[in-house]
Amino acid sequence: MKFSIVIYGAPYSSEAASSAYRFARAVIEQGHGIYRLFFMGDGVLNASRLSVSPQDEVNLQHSWDKLIREHKLDSVVCVSSALKRGIVDATESERYELDGVSAFESSDIAGLGQLVDASVVSDRVVSFG
């Protein structure tokens, strides 16, 4: 079965992002596929590479990045949500003449068309947040 997962929850505001992460791992471990991860609303904060957690706590953003890279997952961050929250890649940083990049390279910044595509192609779309 092919899943797409939509993450609306910020990393530490609720259990939504953590539950989505555990669900994604379970999907992979059960032998199913993930067509796309789509971070939207406050969920785009999961793609921030500028977050630092205490050493005895899980850094959920780094966990997402590692999962995405290890399994070569398609990960998309909603552009309008990201820009409002200061999550930018190199392209957006240059476009808006900003000083740096805050998004992990493992995720692409794109529009809602990617969510529509995921909904059409996937067997199931599961939302968290």
C-alpha positions as a printed Julia matrix, in Angstrom:
129×3 Matrix{Float64}:
  0.0    0.0    0.0
  1.23   3.49  -0.85
  0.79   6.21   1.8
  1.18   9.97   1.82
  1.46  11.66   5.19
  0.46  15.26   5.89
  1.98  16.83   9.0
  0.28  19.97  10.37
  1.7   19.91  13.91
  4.81  21.73  15.1
  7.56  19.52  16.54
  6.96  20.15  20.24
  3.55  21.83  20.49
  1.63  18.55  20.49
  2.15  14.87  19.8
  1.08  15.26  16.16
  4.53  15.51  14.59
  5.97  12.78  16.8
  3.01  10.5   16.05
  3.41  11.16  12.33
  7.1   10.28  12.56
  6.36   7.02  14.38
  3.61   6.22  11.86
  6.01   6.82   8.95
  8.59   4.5   10.5
  5.93   1.83  11.06
  4.73   2.11   7.45
  8.27   1.51   6.22
  8.91  -1.32   8.7
  5.69  -3.05   7.59
  6.94  -3.02   3.99
  4.54  -0.38   2.69
  5.65   2.66   0.68
  5.52   6.35   1.39
  4.79   8.35  -1.72
  5.19  11.75  -0.1
  5.53  13.57   3.19
  3.86  16.98   3.11
  4.55  19.48   5.88
  1.97  22.26   6.12
  0.96  25.0    8.58
  3.03  24.8   11.75
  4.2   21.4   10.54
  6.78  23.14   8.34
  8.78  23.76  11.53
  9.72  20.07  11.36
 11.93  20.97   8.39
 13.95  23.57  10.31
 17.61  22.69  10.6
 18.17  25.51  13.11
 16.52  23.78  16.06
 18.66  22.57  18.94
 17.33  20.17  21.58
 18.86  19.33  24.95
 21.19  16.34  24.7
 18.84  14.09  26.64
 15.86  14.81  24.37
 15.02  13.7   20.86
 15.56  16.32  18.17
 12.49  15.56  16.09
 13.59  17.75  13.18
 16.86  15.85  12.87
 14.97  12.56  13.18
 12.71  13.54  10.26
 15.73  14.57   8.19
 17.5   11.29   8.89
 14.39   9.22   8.02
 13.88  11.15   4.79
 17.5   10.73   3.72
 17.85   7.09   4.77
 14.75   5.98   2.89
 15.01   8.52   0.05
 11.5    9.79   0.8
  9.87  12.56  -1.18
  9.4   15.34   1.36
  7.66  18.62   0.55
  7.29  21.73   2.68
  4.38  24.04   1.8
  5.89  27.23   0.43
  3.36  29.7    1.83
  3.44  28.1    5.29
  7.24  27.94   5.23
  7.81  31.56   4.23
  5.49  32.81   6.98
  7.49  30.84   9.54
 11.0   31.61   8.33
 11.7   28.25   6.73
 13.6   28.9    3.5
 15.83  26.92   1.17
 18.62  28.37  -0.94
 16.24  29.38  -3.75
 13.82  31.24  -1.48
 16.67  32.79   0.48
 18.11  34.23  -2.72
 14.7   35.3   -4.04
 13.92  37.3   -0.89
 17.53  38.43  -0.35
 17.87  36.69   3.01
 21.14  35.89   4.75
 20.77  32.16   5.2
 18.99  28.87   4.73
 16.88  27.34   7.48
 15.39  24.29   5.76
 16.99  20.86   5.61
 18.13  19.97   2.1
 16.22  16.7    2.37
 12.9   18.51   1.81
 11.73  20.55  -1.15
  9.74  23.75  -0.79
  6.77  23.67  -3.13
  3.08  24.43  -3.47
 -0.2   22.68  -2.81
 -0.09  21.01  -6.21
  2.27  18.48  -4.62
 -0.4   17.67  -2.02
 -3.04  17.25  -4.72
 -0.7   14.93  -6.63
 -0.07  12.91  -3.48
 -3.8   12.57  -2.9
 -4.37  11.28  -6.42
 -1.45   8.83  -6.51
 -1.56   7.42  -2.97
 -3.78   4.62  -1.73
 -4.15   6.43   1.6
 -3.47   9.98   2.8
 -3.08  10.26   6.57
 -3.02  13.63   8.34
 -1.51  14.48  11.73
 -2.23  17.7   13.54
